[in-house]
Structures are given as C-alpha cells and as structure tokens.
C-alpha cells in the first residue's frame, strides 16, 4: 500500500494579526513538505490545482520540478490537473520534463476539478464543462501514445503530424483519471485502461466500493491487463500523537475551510456532530492517532482494494509545523503499521468478470 500527501498550497495566517500571509511563503512551505515526505518514506506527493488567495498552488509542475532535484524516491504528481481549462500539449510537455528531471517519478492525475475558478481565468465557459474534459482527455491520451500526433477537435487548433517532446524514458507517463464518484468516470477509466483516483471527502468512505468494482468490471470487459487496473483514494486527514487532541485540532481547521467553501458555494458549514461522525469509524475524514489511522486504512483497503491512499492535511490555514509533524507521523508510524497489517493478509485476486 502506497501512502502519501496532497496539497493545494494552503496559505498560513499571520499569528499576530490573523491576516492571510504570503502566497510565496506557501510555495516554499509546500516544497519543504515534499522533501520531508520523501525523507520519512512516503510514496507519493500530489499538488492540486487551485487559483485562490487561500490555496494558490496554480503551477504544480514548477514546485514539483524543484522537488525533483531535492528528493530521491517519492512519486510526484498532480492532484489534480484541471484538464478542461488547460492545454493537453503543454500539460504533457511539462510533466514529461518533470519525469526526466525526477528519473521517472512523474504522474498526471487528470480531472474536471471540483472548483471552477480556472474557467473564467482562462476564458472557458462552464457550459462546456463535460465536453471540454472529454475532448482534452482524448488528446492527452493520444499524445501519451505517440510523439507525433494528428488530431482535430472543437476547442483547440487541430494538430497535423505534430511533434510533442520531450518524451519519458519509459515511453509514456502514468495518467490517472480522478473522480468524485461519478459512475461514468469509473467506466471511462476502466475502458481506457487508466488507473482511477477517487476523491472521498465526505460521507462513508466504503460507499466507493461499488464504484471501484464497476471500474474493474469495465476494465475486464475491455481486456485491460491486470497490472494497469489500479485504484487510489484521496481523503482529508490528520495524524497526531494523541487521538483526542488530533481530532480537536483538525476540527478547527477543517471547519474553517468548510466555512470558506460554504460562502462561495452557498451552504452552511457542517456542525460538530457531523465532523465527529466522519472523523471516526468508516467516515471520510482520517483523523486521529497513528494506530487508529492505520487500522482505518487497512479496513478501507479490504472494501475498495486500493493500492494508494493519500491525505490532504494542510487545511484551514493550519500552522506549517503541525503539517510537517503529521507528515512525519504518517511516514514513520502509520506506514509501518499498514505495511505490517497488509503483509499478513493474502492478496485478493482482481475480478474482471462482467
């Protein structure tokens, strides 16, 4: 089981005034977090694309490129690239460059994005939300298959035997398809032979088990090789030495970010009892001490069969030192417990029947 982190580059608050701090410092903090995640043995770090004052991680490959030069083994990816409002040629070139500099550790996670600020920023219409994504995903996959591409679509100029370089040493990049639970996305990922990444940010985490099975059935019907059928899970989480203190601490920051999002999207932030339900048992928020978090990861793996789980820890302007400490605990305490528990469980044979 691979464990890791994802972040949107959360901006810190000034401890004296309470005002939002520097977006530049947030990017430096993000690089430090990736370096620490590598040092403590985590497997993956993803940077999600956002364009807000609170979450300004708008250029993932730049930060990941800096991390490539200062880390050794950790995989470096997007979580996610909002493909609908980007150009697949440039996305591929940037991540192929990252792959070269990291000696084969780059990954793309393509998604529509749960936030929509990139649409007006880059001159796209939300009316084209689904069509943009389908077309640009098709082009990205064609580029990944061949260094010369002939292609025609609706939203960007056609390509006629166009050369797209650089190319990965391995021949292609890992491209994951991200989804928040749309069944059609699971089917699309399976039919295209793409690994799928489920964003589980609320509710009961094991409700995604039928979607993972739907994905595997679609892959089986398409004749996809078993080694290409992969599932990962992204979820909010926080690890602390003391379980009760960890839950109390994360509540204040999770509630703060839910307030921010609620003001934009027009909903009231969830009450404390809702948080308490989701931060324990089968809930989507993986918050608590190392033993509890490890146990919950292993239990979810038994339901979904995922091979990677990665956590958004730095939410609601969390102090950077607390973010770093949680990363350290995830790598040094949680991961060994998960590895030991799963090593004692016989592997489950993948199902590809209709």
SEBARO-893047 format. One record per residue: residue number from 0; x, y, z of N, C-alpha, C in turn; residue in three letters. Coordinates in steps of 0.05 Angstrom, whole numbers. Example, Ala and Ser with C-alpha at 12.3 -4.5 7.8 and 13.67 -1.06 7.14 Angstrom:
BEGIN
- pos/n.east/n.north/n.up/ca.east/ca.north/ca.up/c.east/c.north/c.up/code
- 0/264/-114/156/246/-90/156/264/-66/156/ALA
- 1/257/-45/142/273/-21/143/258/1/157/SER
This chain:
BEGIN
- pos/n.east/n.north/n.up/ca.east/ca.north/ca.up/c.east/c.north/c.up/code
- 0/17/-24/0/0/0/0/18/25/0/UNK
- 1/14/42/-20/28/67/-20/13/88/-4/UNK
- 2/27/104/12/15/126/27/28/152/18/UNK
- 3/13/174/20/24/199/12/7/223/20/UNK
- 4/13/245/8/1/271/15/-9/285/-11/UNK
- 5/-30/301/-8/-36/320/-29/-42/347/-16/UNK
- 6/-36/369/-31/-39/395/-20/-46/415/-42/UNK
- 7/-61/436/-34/-67/458/-52/-50/483/-45/UNK
- 8/-29/479/-28/-12/501/-21/-25/520/-2/UNK
- 9/-36/510/19/-51/526/39/-34/549/50/UNK
- 10/-45/573/49/-31/597/59/-34/599/89/UNK
- 11/-13/606/103/-13/609/132/-25/637/139/UNK
- 12/-34/639/165/-43/664/176/-21/677/192/UNK
- 13/-21/703/192/-2/718/210/-11/713/239/UNK
- 14/7/702/256/-2/695/283/-10/719/300/UNK
- 15/-1/743/292/-7/767/308/-33/781/298/UNK
- 16/-36/783/272/-59/798/261/-82/780/252/UNK
- 17/-76/754/247/-96/736/236/-101/739/206/UNK
- 18/-86/758/193/-89/762/165/-75/739/149/UNK
- 19/-85/734/125/-71/714/108/-43/723/102/UNK
- 20/-25/704/103/3/710/99/11/710/69/UNK
- 21/36/704/64/48/706/38/42/681/21/UNK
- 22/33/685/-3/29/663/-22/56/652/-31/UNK
- 23/76/669/-31/103/659/-38/114/640/-17/UNK
- 24/109/648/9/118/630/30/103/604/30/UNK
- 25/78/604/21/63/579/19/76/560/-1/UNK
- 26/87/571/-23/100/554/-42/126/543/-31/UNK
- 27/140/558/-15/165/548/-3/158/527/18/UNK
- 28/136/531/33/127/511/52/120/485/38/UNK
- 29/108/487/15/100/464/0/124/447/-8/UNK
- 30/145/461/-17/170/447/-24/182/433/0/UNK
- 31/182/446/23/193/434/47/177/409/55/UNK
- 32/151/410/51/134/387/58/140/363/40/UNK
- 33/144/368/14/151/346/-4/178/334/4/UNK
- 34/197/350/10/223/340/18/221/323/43/UNK
- 35/205/331/63/202/316/87/188/289/81/UNK
- 36/167/290/64/152/266/57/171/245/45/UNK
- 37/189/254/29/209/236/17/227/225/38/UNK
- 38/236/241/57/255/233/77/243/212/96/UNK
- 39/217/214/102/204/195/121/192/171/107/UNK
- 40/197/168/81/190/143/68/162/142/56/UNK
- 41/149/165/53/123/165/39/127/160/9/UNK
- 42/106/151/-4/108/142/-31/100/162/-52/UNK
- 43/83/182/-45/71/199/-65/66/227/-53/UNK
- 44/69/247/-70/61/274/-63/47/286/-87/UNK
- 45/23/295/-84/8/307/-106/1/336/-100/UNK
- 46/2/353/-119/-6/381/-116/-30/386/-133/UNK
- 47/-51/395/-120/-76/401/-133/-77/430/-144/UNK
- 48/-90/433/-166/-92/460/-179/-114/477/-168/UNK
- 49/-107/499/-156/-126/519/-147/-115/547/-154/UNK
- 50/-133/567/-154/-125/594/-162/-137/614/-143/UNK
- 51/-137/608/-117/-149/626/-97/-128/637/-79/UNK
- 52/-135/658/-64/-117/671/-45/-109/651/-23/UNK
- 53/-128/635/-14/-123/616/7/-108/591/-3/UNK
- 54/-112/584/-27/-99/560/-39/-88/566/-66/UNK
- 55/-64/577/-68/-53/588/-93/-35/569/-108/UNK
- 56/-37/543/-104/-19/524/-118/-29/521/-147/UNK
- 57/-22/540/-163/-33/542/-191/-13/531/-211/UNK
- 58/11/525/-203/32/516/-222/47/492/-211/UNK
- 59/33/469/-210/44/446/-196/71/437/-206/UNK
- 60/75/437/-233/100/426/-244/124/443/-236/UNK
- 61/121/468/-231/143/485/-222/153/476/-195/UNK
- 62/134/473/-176/142/464/-149/152/435/-150/UNK
- 63/139/418/-165/148/390/-167/175/388/-180/UNK
- 64/181/406/-199/207/406/-212/229/413/-192/UNK
- 65/223/432/-174/243/438/-153/246/414/-134/UNK
- 66/223/400/-128/224/377/-111/240/354/-124/UNK
- 67/238/352/-150/252/330/-165/282/331/-160/UNK
- 68/292/356/-158/321/359/-154/330/354/-126/UNK
- 69/311/353/-107/319/352/-79/306/328/-64/UNK
- 70/294/310/-79/283/285/-67/295/261/-82/UNK
- 71/290/237/-71/303/214/-83/283/193/-94/UNK
- 72/262/187/-79/245/164/-87/216/170/-89/UNK
- 73/206/191/-77/177/197/-76/166/203/-104/UNK
- 74/143/192/-110/130/198/-136/117/226/-134/UNK
- 75/118/241/-156/110/268/-157/88/272/-178/UNK
- 76/65/282/-169/43/284/-188/24/307/-183/UNK
- 77/4/309/-200/-17/329/-196/-41/316/-183/UNK
- 78/-56/333/-168/-79/322/-153/-101/343/-150/UNK
- 79/-112/353/-172/-110/343/-199/-101/366/-217/UNK
- 80/-95/358/-243/-93/377/-264/-121/382/-275/UNK
- 81/-130/407/-275/-156/414/-285/-154/414/-316/UNK
- 82/-157/391/-328/-151/388/-356/-170/404/-374/UNK
- 83/-195/408/-364/-215/422/-381/-206/450/-388/UNK
- 84/-190/464/-371/-182/491/-377/-152/494/-382/UNK
- 85/-139/472/-388/-111/472/-395/-107/461/-423/UNK
- 86/-83/463/-433/-77/452/-460/-62/426/-457/UNK
- 87/-73/404/-467/-60/378/-464/-31/376/-474/UNK
- 88/-25/391/-495/3/391/-505/22/402/-484/UNK
- 89/14/425/-472/32/437/-452/32/420/-426/UNK
- 90/10/409/-418/9/392/-395/29/369/-399/UNK
- 91/27/356/-422/45/333/-427/74/342/-427/UNK
- 92/80/363/-440/108/372/-442/119/378/-414/UNK
- 93/103/391/-397/112/398/-370/117/373/-353/UNK
- 94/99/354/-354/102/331/-338/123/312/-349/UNK
- 95/127/311/-376/149/296/-387/176/307/-379/UNK
- 96/177/334/-377/202/346/-368/206/339/-338/UNK
- 97/185/341/-322/187/333/-294/196/304/-292/UNK
- 98/186/287/-309/193/258/-309/223/255/-314/UNK
- 99/233/270/-333/262/269/-339/279/278/-315/UNK
- 100/271/300/-303/287/311/-281/285/294/-256/UNK
- 101/263/279/-253/260/262/-229/267/233/-234/UNK
- 102/278/227/-258/285/199/-265/261/181/-263/UNK
- 103/238/189/-276/216/171/-279/196/171/-256/UNK
- 104/194/193/-241/176/194/-217/151/211/-222/UNK
- 105/146/221/-246/124/239/-251/98/224/-258/UNK
- 106/76/235/-249/49/225/-256/30/248/-261/UNK
- 107/11/244/-279/-11/263/-283/-36/251/-272/UNK
- 108/-51/267/-257/-78/259/-250/-97/280/-262/UNK
- 109/-112/271/-282/-129/289/-297/-158/289/-286/UNK
- 110/-169/313/-283/-197/314/-274/-210/340/-283/UNK
- 111/-236/341/-278/-251/365/-284/-246/387/-264/UNK
- 112/-240/379/-239/-236/398/-218/-262/404/-204/UNK
- 113/-261/404/-177/-285/410/-161/-290/440/-159/UNK
- 114/-269/456/-163/-272/485/-163/-271/495/-192/UNK
- 115/-284/518/-197/-288/527/-224/-274/553/-230/UNK
- 116/-256/563/-212/-244/589/-217/-226/590/-241/UNK
- 117/-217/567/-251/-200/567/-274/-215/572/-300/UNK
- 118/-241/568/-300/-256/572/-325/-257/601/-334/UNK
- 119/-265/621/-318/-264/648/-326/-235/658/-329/UNK
- 120/-217/647/-312/-189/656/-313/-176/651/-340/UNK
- 121/-183/628/-352/-171/621/-378/-190/623/-401/UNK
- 122/-213/636/-397/-231/642/-420/-247/619/-429/UNK
- 123/-255/601/-411/-272/579/-418/-300/582/-406/UNK
- 124/-320/569/-418/-347/571/-409/-354/546/-393/UNK
- 125/-368/549/-370/-377/526/-355/-398/511/-370/UNK
- 126/-410/523/-390/-430/508/-407/-417/485/-422/UNK
- 127/-390/487/-425/-375/466/-440/-360/447/-421/UNK
- 128/-369/447/-396/-355/432/-374/-348/404/-382/UNK
- 129/-367/388/-390/-363/360/-396/-349/356/-423/UNK
- 130/-358/372/-443/-347/368/-470/-317/376/-471/UNK
- 131/-310/397/-457/-282/405/-456/-264/382/-444/UNK
- 132/-274/370/-423/-258/350/-410/-255/325/-427/UNK
- 133/-276/316/-439/-275/292/-456/-256/296/-480/UNK
- 134/-258/320/-492/-241/325/-516/-212/326/-508/UNK
- 135/-206/340/-486/-178/344/-479/-165/319/-467/UNK
- 136/-182/303/-454/-171/277/-445/-164/260/-469/UNK
- 137/-181/260/-489/-175/244/-513/-148/253/-525/UNK
- 138/-143/279/-527/-118/288/-538/-95/281/-521/UNK
- 139/-97/284/-494/-75/277/-476/-67/248/-479/UNK
- 140/-87/230/-481/-81/202/-484/-68/196/-510/UNK
- 141/-76/209/-532/-63/205/-557/-34/214/-557/UNK
- 142/-29/237/-544/-1/246/-541/16/226/-526/UNK
- 143/4/214/-505/19/195/-489/26/170/-504/UNK
- 144/11/164/-525/16/140/-541/37/144/-563/UNK
- 145/40/169/-573/58/173/-595/70/201/-595/UNK
- 146/95/204/-602/107/231/-602/99/249/-625/UNK
- 147/87/237/-645/75/253/-667/45/248/-667/UNK
- 148/29/270/-668/0/269/-664/-14/283/-687/UNK
- 149/-34/270/-698/-53/282/-716/-80/281/-703/UNK
- 150/-92/304/-699/-116/305/-682/-133/330/-690/UNK
- 151/-159/327/-686/-177/350/-691/-199/350/-671/UNK
- 152/-206/373/-661/-227/376/-641/-241/403/-644/UNK
- 153/-257/409/-624/-273/434/-625/-261/457/-610/UNK
- 154/-245/452/-589/-237/474/-571/-208/483/-574/UNK
- 155/-193/470/-590/-165/479/-595/-158/474/-624/UNK
- 156/-137/488/-635/-129/483/-662/-122/454/-667/UNK
- 157/-127/445/-692/-120/417/-699/-90/413/-700/UNK
- 158/-82/388/-698/-53/381/-699/-50/362/-723/UNK
- 159/-29/368/-740/-24/352/-763/5/341/-762/UNK
- 160/7/316/-754/33/303/-751/52/320/-733/UNK
- 161/41/331/-711/56/349/-694/74/333/-675/UNK
- 162/98/343/-672/117/330/-654/114/342/-626/UNK
- 163/110/324/-606/107/333/-578/130/321/-562/UNK
- 164/148/337/-553/172/329/-538/175/347/-514/UNK
- 165/190/338/-493/206/313/-491/188/289/-486/UNK
- 166/200/265/-487/186/240/-482/198/226/-458/UNK
- 167/182/213/-442/192/198/-419/210/175/-428/UNK
- 168/230/169/-412/248/146/-418/232/120/-419/UNK
- 169/211/118/-404/195/93/-403/177/90/-427/UNK
- 170/174/112/-443/157/111/-466/130/126/-462/UNK
- 171/120/127/-437/95/140/-432/94/148/-403/UNK
- 172/75/166/-397/71/175/-369/48/161/-356/UNK
- 173/49/156/-330/25/146/-316/4/169/-316/UNK
- 174/-19/163/-327/-41/183/-327/-64/171/-312/UNK
- 175/-71/183/-289/-94/174/-273/-118/191/-280/UNK
- 176/-142/179/-277/-166/194/-281/-179/198/-253/UNK
- 177/-184/223/-246/-195/230/-219/-225/234/-221/UNK
- 178/-239/225/-200/-268/228/-199/-277/230/-170/UNK
- 179/-298/245/-167/-310/248/-140/-333/228/-136/UNK
- 180/-337/210/-154/-357/189/-150/-377/186/-173/UNK
- 181/-371/198/-196/-388/196/-219/-385/168/-231/UNK
- 182/-406/152/-233/-403/124/-244/-392/124/-272/UNK
- 183/-400/144/-289/-390/145/-316/-359/148/-317/UNK
- 184/-349/163/-298/-320/167/-297/-305/141/-291/UNK
- 185/-317/124/-273/-306/98/-267/-305/81/-292/UNK
- 186/-327/81/-307/-329/65/-331/-309/75/-352/UNK
- 187/-307/102/-355/-288/114/-374/-260/106/-367/UNK
- 188/-252/107/-342/-225/99/-334/-220/70/-340/UNK
- 189/-239/53/-334/-236/24/-339/-233/18/-368/UNK
- 190/-250/29/-385/-250/23/-414/-224/34/-427/UNK
- 191/-213/56/-416/-189/67/-427/-163/55/-415/UNK
- 192/-166/37/-396/-143/25/-384/-127/45/-366/UNK
- 193/-141/64/-354/-128/84/-337/-132/77/-308/UNK
- 194/-112/81/-291/-117/79/-263/-136/101/-254/UNK
- 195/-152/95/-233/-172/114/-224/-166/123/-196/UNK
- 196/-171/149/-191/-166/161/-164/-192/172/-154/UNK
- 197/-202/162/-132/-227/171/-120/-222/192/-98/UNK
- 198/-234/215/-101/-233/236/-81/-256/231/-61/UNK
- 199/-250/221/-38/-270/215/-18/-268/236/4/UNK
- 200/-284/256/3/-282/279/21/-305/282/40/UNK
- 201/-325/264/38/-347/265/56/-363/240/55/UNK
- 202/-380/235/75/-396/211/77/-381/187/86/UNK
- 203/-391/164/80/-378/139/88/-359/130/65/UNK
- 204/-334/126/73/-314/120/52/-319/95/37/UNK
- 205/-330/75/50/-334/49/37/-357/49/16/UNK
- 206/-372/72/14/-392/73/-7/-380/74/-35/UNK
- 207/-353/78/-36/-340/78/-62/-333/50/-71/UNK
- 208/-337/30/-55/-330/2/-62/-345/-6/-88/UNK
- 209/-371/-1/-91/-385/-9/-115/-374/6/-140/UNK
- 210/-365/30/-137/-353/45/-159/-327/32/-168/UNK
- 211/-311/24/-148/-285/10/-154/-291/-16/-169/UNK
- 212/-312/-30/-160/-319/-55/-174/-329/-50/-202/UNK
- 213/-344/-28/-206/-353/-20/-232/-330/-14/-250/UNK
- 214/-310/0/-240/-286/6/-255/-271/-20/-263/UNK
- 215/-269/-39/-245/-255/-64/-251/-270/-80/-272/UNK
- 216/-296/-80/-270/-312/-95/-290/-309/-83/-318/UNK
- 217/-309/-56/-319/-306/-43/-345/-278/-49/-357/UNK
- 218/-258/-49/-340/-231/-56/-349/-229/-84/-359/UNK
- 219/-243/-102/-344/-243/-130/-353/-257/-134/-379/UNK
- 220/-279/-121/-383/-294/-123/-409/-278/-112/-432/UNK
- 221/-260/-92/-426/-244/-80/-447/-218/-96/-452/UNK
- 222/-213/-117/-436/-189/-133/-439/-164/-119/-430/UNK
- 223/-167/-102/-410/-144/-87/-399/-127/-106/-382/UNK
- 224/-100/-104/-385/-82/-121/-370/-85/-115/-340/UNK
- 225/-85/-135/-323/-90/-131/-294/-71/-111/-281/UNK
- 226/-46/-110/-291/-26/-92/-278/-33/-62/-283/UNK
- 227/-51/-57/-303/-59/-29/-308/-83/-21/-292/UNK
- 228/-96/-40/-279/-120/-34/-264/-113/-27/-235/UNK
- 229/-113/-1/-230/-105/9/-204/-125/29/-193/UNK
- 230/-128/29/-166/-146/47/-152/-131/61/-130/UNK
- 231/-134/88/-129/-124/103/-107/-146/119/-94/UNK
- 232/-141/127/-69/-161/142/-54/-148/168/-42/UNK
- 233/-161/190/-47/-152/216/-35/-173/224/-15/UNK
- 234/-164/232/9/-183/239/30/-170/259/49/UNK
- 235/-186/276/62/-175/293/83/-166/277/107/UNK
- 236/-145/286/121/-136/271/144/-115/286/160/UNK
- 237/-111/277/185/-91/289/202/-83/268/223/UNK
- 238/-57/266/228/-46/247/247/-32/263/270/UNK
- 239/-40/256/295/-27/268/318/-19/246/338/UNK
- 240/-2/253/356/7/234/377/-17/225/394/UNK
- 241/-33/245/402/-56/239/419/-82/240/402/UNK
- 242/-97/218/401/-120/217/383/-141/239/389/UNK
- 243/-148/243/414/-168/263/421/-159/291/414/UNK
- 244/-134/297/420/-123/324/413/-122/327/383/UNK
- 245/-115/306/369/-114/308/339/-141/315/327/UNK
- 246/-162/302/337/-189/307/327/-198/335/334/UNK
- 247/-191/344/358/-199/372/366/-184/392/349/UNK
- 248/-158/388/345/-142/406/329/-152/408/300/UNK
- 249/-156/385/288/-164/385/260/-192/397/256/UNK
- 250/-209/393/276/-236/405/274/-236/435/268/UNK
- 251/-219/449/283/-218/478/280/-210/486/251/UNK
- 252/-191/471/240/-181/478/213/-200/468/191/UNK
- 253/-210/444/194/-229/433/175/-254/450/174/UNK
- 254/-264/459/197/-288/475/199/-283/502/185/UNK
- 255/-259/513/189/-252/539/177/-253/537/146/UNK
- 256/-242/516/135/-242/514/106/-270/508/95/UNK
- 257/-286/493/111/-313/488/102/-329/514/103/UNK
- 258/-323/532/121/-336/559/122/-329/574/97/UNK
- 259/-303/574/89/-294/588/65/-308/578/40/UNK
- 260/-309/551/37/-322/540/14/-352/545/14/UNK
- 261/-364/543/38/-392/548/40/-401/575/32/UNK
- 262/-385/595/38/-391/623/29/-392/625/-1/UNK
- 263/-374/610/-14/-372/611/-43/-395/596/-56/UNK
- 264/-401/572/-45/-420/554/-58/-448/555/-46/UNK
- 265/-451/571/-25/-478/575/-14/-488/553/4/UNK
- 266/-472/542/22/-481/523/41/-469/529/69/UNK
- 267/-484/521/90/-474/525/117/-453/504/124/UNK
- 268/-433/511/139/-413/491/147/-425/470/164/UNK
- 269/-416/445/161/-427/423/177/-423/427/207/UNK
- 270/-441/418/224/-438/421/253/-418/401/264/UNK
- 271/-411/404/290/-391/388/302/-398/358/302/UNK
- 272/-423/351/307/-430/323/309/-426/309/282/UNK
- 273/-430/324/260/-425/314/233/-395/308/230/UNK
- 274/-378/326/239/-349/322/237/-341/297/254/UNK
- 275/-352/295/278/-344/273/295/-351/246/282/UNK
- 276/-374/245/268/-382/220/254/-362/214/232/UNK
- 277/-354/234/217/-337/229/193/-308/226/200/UNK
- 278/-300/234/225/-272/232/233/-267/206/249/UNK
- 279/-285/187/247/-281/162/261/-295/139/245/UNK
- 280/-291/115/253/-305/92/241/-299/90/211/UNK
- 281/-321/90/195/-319/88/166/-321/115/152/UNK
- 282/-318/137/167/-321/164/155/-299/171/136/UNK
- 283/-303/193/122/-284/201/101/-260/216/112/UNK
- 284/-262/226/137/-240/242/149/-223/224/166/UNK
- 285/-198/220/157/-179/202/171/-163/218/192/UNK
- 286/-175/221/215/-164/238/236/-160/222/262/UNK
- 287/-137/224/274/-133/210/299/-103/203/304/UNK
- 288/-98/184/321/-71/175/327/-62/155/306/UNK
- 289/-36/149/305/-25/131/285/-38/104/283/UNK
- 290/-43/92/306/-55/65/306/-83/65/294/UNK
- 291/-99/85/302/-126/87/291/-126/92/261/UNK
- 292/-109/110/252/-108/116/223/-100/91/208/UNK
- 293/-79/77/218/-70/53/204/-92/32/202/UNK
- 294/-107/28/224/-128/9/224/-150/16/205/UNK
- 295/-157/42/203/-178/50/185/-169/48/155/UNK
- 296/-144/53/150/-134/50/122/-136/20/114/UNK
- 297/-128/3/131/-128/-26/125/-157/-35/121/UNK
- 298/-175/-26/138/-203/-34/136/-215/-24/109/UNK
- 299/-209/0/101/-219/11/76/-207/-5/52/UNK
- 300/-182/-12/55/-169/-27/33/-183/-54/29/UNK
- 301/-194/-65/51/-209/-90/48/-235/-87/33/UNK
- 302/-246/-62/33/-271/-57/19/-266/-48/-10/UNK
- 303/-247/-31/-14/-243/-19/-40/-220/-32/-56/UNK
- 304/-201/-43/-42/-178/-56/-56/-159/-36/-68/UNK
- 305/-156/-12/-57/-139/8/-69/-110/2/-62/UNK
- 306/-92/13/-79/-64/8/-75/-49/33/-65/UNK
- 307/-64/56/-63/-52/81/-54/-73/97/-39/UNK
- 308/-66/109/-17/-83/128/-4/-66/152/4/UNK
- 309/-76/176/-3/-61/200/4/-80/221/15/UNK
- 310/-69/238/32/-84/255/50/-79/285/46/UNK
- 311/-101/300/47/-99/329/49/-99/336/78/UNK
- 312/-76/345/88/-73/351/116/-74/382/121/UNK
- 313/-61/397/104/-59/426/109/-84/441/99/UNK
- 314/-103/442/117/-128/456/110/-134/478/131/UNK
- 315/-149/498/122/-157/519/141/-135/535/154/UNK
- 316/-113/540/139/-91/556/148/-77/543/173/UNK
- 317/-73/517/171/-60/502/192/-31/511/195/UNK
- 318/-21/515/220/7/521/223/25/501/209/UNK
- 319/46/511/196/63/494/180/76/472/197/UNK
- 320/84/479/221/98/459/238/80/435/244/UNK
- 321/54/440/246/35/418/252/32/401/227/UNK
- 322/32/413/203/31/399/178/55/380/175/UNK
- 323/78/391/181/103/375/179/103/352/199/UNK
- 324/94/357/223/94/336/243/75/313/235/UNK
- 325/52/320/223/33/300/214/45/283/191/UNK
- 326/60/296/173/74/282/152/94/262/164/UNK
- 327/108/271/184/128/254/197/115/229/209/UNK
- 328/93/234/223/79/212/236/67/192/215/UNK
- 329/57/203/193/46/186/172/68/167/161/UNK
- 330/91/178/157/113/162/146/126/143/166/UNK
- 331/131/153/190/146/137/209/130/119/227/UNK
- 332/104/125/231/87/110/249/64/95/234/UNK
- 333/50/110/217/27/98/204/35/78/183/UNK
- 334/53/86/165/61/68/143/71/41/152/UNK
- 335/89/40/171/99/13/180/76/-4/191/UNK
- 336/57/7/205/34/-8/215/17/-19/192/UNK
- 337/12/-2/172/-4/-10/149/10/-32/134/UNK
- 338/36/-29/129/51/-49/114/51/-76/129/UNK
- 339/54/-75/155/55/-100/170/27/-114/170/UNK
- 340/6/-98/172/-21/-109/172/-28/-122/145/UNK
- 341/-21/-108/124/-28/-118/97/-11/-141/89/UNK
- 342/14/-142/99/32/-165/93/21/-191/104/UNK
- 343/5/-189/125/-7/-213/137/-33/-222/124/UNK
- 344/-42/-206/105/-68/-212/92/-62/-223/64/UNK
- 345/-72/-246/56/-68/-257/29/-79/-237/8/UNK
- 346/-65/-233/-14/-75/-215/-35/-101/-224/-46/UNK
- 347/-119/-205/-52/-145/-211/-64/-142/-211/-94/UNK
- 348/-150/-232/-107/-149/-234/-136/-169/-214/-149/UNK
- 349/-159/-198/-168/-177/-179/-181/-199/-193/-196/UNK
- 350/-222/-181/-196/-245/-192/-211/-248/-176/-237/UNK
- 351/-250/-190/-259/-254/-177/-285/-278/-188/-300/UNK
- 352/-295/-202/-285/-318/-214/-299/-340/-193/-303/UNK
- 353/-358/-198/-321/-379/-179/-327/-399/-178/-305/UNK
